[in-house]
Amino acid sequence: MDSLGITIDRIGDDAVLVALTGELDLSRAYTFDEEMRRLEAQHPEAIVLDLRELNFLDSAGLGRVLALHRRARRDGRRLVVVRGCRAVQRLFAITALDVRLEMVSDPQAALPPAA
């Protein structure tokens, strides 16, 4: 069983890259949620959630991503999701969240073009 790794780095002027590794499942969903709430308290303008190294996502993890999306909309924050592996993307597709959330293939695509 893989653990959940969460790496948080600043990118751009006021954006934060959150890279997940391992598994985001029922046993780790609320740890993820707590970390995201701490991050949100710093008021970044954008959160880029990188799922490229996430091996597994279940409905509990997906629920926490959706909660992050709802809070971002409520607070006027942009949330961009970097697509994950086929199994992870399948869950987004069957729930139609792949069309509801802003999704990109590369974290750099979430940043505004350099002036």
N, C-alpha and C positions, 0 to 999 in steps of 0.2 A: 504494500500500500504506500503510495507516494504521499508526502506531506504537501502542504500548500506553502509556496514561497511568494512573498510580496516584496517587490523592490519599487521604491518611489524615488523618482528623479525629476528635477525641474527641467523643462524644455521650453524654449521660446521665452517671451517676456513674462507671461503669467499663466503658463500651462504646466501641468504636472503629468508625467508619464508613470503609470502604474503597471508594472509588468508582473504577470502571474505565471508561476510554474507549478507543475504537479497537478493536484486535484482540488477542485472547488466543489465539495459535496456537503451533505448534511452535517457532517462532523466538523467542517471548517467554515461553513457559510457565515456564521455569526462572528467568527474571528475576522473574516474579510469585512463584514459590515462595520464592526467596531473600528477597524483601521481606516475605512473610507470615511466614517463620521469624524474621526480625528483630523483627517486630511481636509475634509469639507470645512471644518472649523477655521482653517487657515484662509478660506475664501479665494481659492484659485478661480480664475475665469474659465478655465477649461481643464477637464480631466480626460486623458487619453488612456483607455484601458486596453492594454496589450495582452491578447490571449494566445499569441503564437506558440508559446511554450507550455500552455495548459493542456494536459493529457486527458482530463476528464472533467465533465460538468454535468451535474444532475439538476433536478427541478429545484432543489433548495438553493443551490448556487445561482441558478438562473433567476430565481426569485429575488435574490440579493442584488444581482445586476439590474433587474427591473426596478427595485426600490431605489438604487443609486440613480437610475434614469429619472424616476419621478421626482426625487429631491433636487436633481439638477434642473429640471424644468421649473419646479416651484421657485428655486433660488436664482433663476436666470443664468445658470451655468451651462456651458457646453459640455456634453459627454460624447466622446468619440470612441468607438470600439474597434480595435484592430482584430481582424478575423483570425480565428484559431484553426486548429486542425479540422479535418473532415468530420470527425465525430462531434466535436464541439459545435461546428457550424450547422450540422444536421439538426441539433436541438433548437438553434435559433430559427432555422428554416421551418421546422414543423410547428413552431409556435408563432410564426409570422413576425417574430421580433427582428429578423434580418431586414425587414422593410420598415419597421417602426423606429429602429435605432439608427443613428448615423454610424455607418460601418465603412472602414477603409482596409486596404491590404498592407499598408506601410504606415508606421507612425508619423513619418515626415509629411504624409498627405494630409494630416490633421492640422498642420501648422499653416498659418497664412504665408503667402509668398514674401520673400525678403524684398524690402523696398530698395 
